[in-house]
Amino acid sequence: MTKSRRRRHGDFMGRGLAVLALGAMAGSANSACPPGAGDGTILRKDALALAYRPLLNPGSGAAAKQVPMARHFVLEVQLCSAAAATAHLAKVDASMPEHRHGMNYRPVITPLGDGRYRVEGMMFHMAGRWEVAFEVRSGKEVTRLTHDMQIE
């Protein structure tokens, strides 16, 4: 924005409408993200925000409080920030850093539109600390967001 305090009425109205439109777009993207840890997890890096929640029974829509060991689950993922408009979820994976191995399954990502994705084929086959990694691509740029999950 300009630092000048002088504005004509038309200029002010035009900018006001532009700000309202941008706020509405950002609000609709952010409103789809869980408001807190009770509904899911929100990860942030630079201008990007990503929300996810695990589902054990995808038909119910209820988030899993704890992901059990050796049971398939689904991740619902939402790219939330304004930067998400030009980005897409390119990869999801998980590994056990202490054991130096990953999952025995390769997850499948299905785009659902409006920055939403469904990731099927997730399973943590042993107890311990797992690091879930999300790769988001925007043009040639790749942003990697990670989150730890303790599986018992």
C-alpha positions as CSV (number, residue, x, y, z in Angstrom):
1,M,0.0,0.0,0.0
2,T,1.0,3.6,-0.5
3,K,2.2,5.6,2.5
4,S,0.3,8.7,1.3
5,R,-2.6,9.7,3.5
6,R,-4.3,11.6,0.6
7,R,-6.7,9.5,-1.4
8,R,-9.6,10.2,-3.6
9,H,-12.9,8.7,-2.8
10,G,-12.9,6.4,-5.8
11,D,-9.4,5.2,-5.1
12,F,-10.3,4.4,-1.5
13,M,-13.4,2.5,-2.6
14,G,-11.5,0.5,-5.2
15,R,-8.9,-0.5,-2.7
16,G,-11.5,-1.3,-0.1
17,L,-13.3,-3.6,-2.4
18,A,-10.0,-5.3,-3.4
19,V,-9.2,-5.8,0.3
20,L,-12.6,-7.3,1.0
21,A,-12.3,-9.7,-1.9
22,L,-8.9,-10.9,-0.8
23,G,-10.1,-11.3,2.7
24,A,-13.1,-13.3,1.6
25,M,-10.9,-15.6,-0.4
26,A,-8.4,-16.1,2.4
27,G,-11.3,-16.5,4.9
28,S,-12.9,-19.3,2.8
29,A,-9.6,-21.1,2.5
30,N,-8.8,-20.7,6.2
31,S,-12.4,-21.6,7.3
32,A,-11.9,-25.0,5.9
33,C,-8.9,-25.6,8.2
34,P,-9.4,-27.0,11.6
35,P,-9.5,-24.3,14.3
36,G,-7.3,-26.2,16.7
37,A,-5.6,-29.4,17.8
38,G,-9.0,-30.9,18.7
39,D,-9.9,-31.1,15.0
40,G,-6.5,-31.7,13.4
41,T,-3.0,-30.3,13.1
42,I,-2.0,-27.1,11.4
43,L,1.6,-26.8,10.1
44,R,3.1,-23.5,8.9
45,K,6.3,-22.7,7.0
46,D,6.9,-19.3,5.5
47,A,3.7,-18.2,3.8
48,L,2.2,-21.7,3.6
49,A,-0.2,-23.3,6.0
50,L,-1.3,-26.9,5.8
51,A,-3.9,-28.6,8.0
52,Y,-4.4,-32.3,8.3
53,R,-6.3,-34.8,10.3
54,P,-6.2,-38.6,10.4
55,L,-9.4,-40.7,9.9
56,L,-9.7,-44.3,10.8
57,N,-13.2,-44.6,9.4
58,P,-13.4,-42.2,6.5
59,G,-17.2,-42.5,6.2
60,S,-17.7,-41.1,9.6
61,G,-15.7,-37.9,9.1
62,A,-14.5,-38.0,12.7
63,A,-10.9,-37.4,13.3
64,A,-8.9,-40.1,15.1
65,K,-7.6,-39.0,18.5
66,Q,-4.7,-41.6,18.3
67,V,-3.5,-43.4,15.2
68,P,-3.2,-47.1,16.1
69,M,-0.3,-49.2,15.1
70,A,-0.6,-51.6,12.1
71,R,-4.0,-50.2,10.9
72,H,-4.6,-48.3,7.7
73,F,-5.9,-44.8,8.0
74,V,-6.6,-41.8,5.7
75,L,-5.4,-38.3,6.0
76,E,-7.6,-35.3,5.1
77,V,-5.3,-32.5,4.0
78,Q,-6.2,-28.8,3.3
79,L,-3.8,-26.2,2.0
80,C,-5.0,-23.1,3.9
81,S,-3.0,-20.0,3.2
82,A,-3.2,-17.5,0.3
83,A,0.1,-19.1,-1.0
84,A,-1.9,-22.4,-1.5
85,A,-3.8,-20.9,-4.5
86,T,-0.9,-21.7,-6.8
87,A,0.3,-24.8,-4.9
88,H,-0.5,-28.5,-4.8
89,L,0.2,-31.4,-2.5
90,A,2.8,-33.4,-4.4
91,K,3.9,-36.1,-1.9
92,V,3.1,-37.5,1.6
93,D,5.3,-39.9,3.3
94,A,6.3,-41.0,6.8
95,S,9.5,-42.4,8.4
96,M,10.9,-43.5,11.7
97,P,14.1,-41.4,12.0
98,E,15.6,-43.5,14.8
99,H,15.1,-46.7,12.8
100,R,16.0,-45.2,9.5
101,H,13.1,-46.6,7.6
102,G,9.7,-45.5,6.3
103,M,6.3,-47.0,5.7
104,N,5.7,-50.3,3.9
105,Y,3.0,-48.7,1.8
106,R,3.1,-45.9,-0.7
107,P,0.2,-43.4,-0.1
108,V,-2.1,-42.3,-2.9
109,I,-3.1,-38.6,-3.0
110,T,-6.4,-37.7,-4.5
111,P,-7.2,-34.0,-5.1
112,L,-10.7,-33.0,-4.0
113,G,-10.6,-29.3,-5.2
114,D,-10.2,-26.0,-3.3
115,G,-6.9,-27.1,-1.9
116,R,-8.3,-30.2,-0.3
117,Y,-6.8,-33.7,-0.6
118,R,-7.4,-37.2,0.5
119,V,-4.3,-39.4,1.3
120,E,-5.1,-43.1,1.4
121,G,-2.8,-46.0,2.2
122,M,-1.2,-44.7,5.3
123,M,-0.1,-47.3,7.9
124,F,2.5,-47.2,10.7
125,H,3.5,-50.8,11.1
126,M,5.4,-50.4,14.4
127,A,5.3,-48.4,17.6
128,G,7.5,-45.4,18.1
129,R,8.1,-41.9,16.8
130,W,7.0,-41.4,13.2
131,E,7.7,-38.2,11.2
132,V,5.0,-37.4,8.6
133,A,6.3,-35.3,5.7
134,F,4.2,-33.3,3.3
135,E,5.7,-31.9,0.1
136,V,3.9,-28.9,-1.4
137,R,4.9,-27.7,-4.9
138,S,4.3,-24.2,-6.3
139,G,5.9,-23.9,-9.7
140,K,9.4,-25.1,-9.3
141,E,9.5,-24.4,-5.6
142,V,9.0,-27.3,-3.1
143,T,8.1,-26.7,0.5
144,R,8.5,-29.6,3.0
145,L,6.4,-29.6,6.2
146,T,6.9,-32.2,8.8
147,H,5.1,-33.3,12.0
148,D,5.9,-36.0,14.6
149,M,3.4,-38.6,15.7
150,Q,4.0,-41.0,18.6
151,I,2.4,-44.4,17.8
152,E,1.7,-46.9,20.6
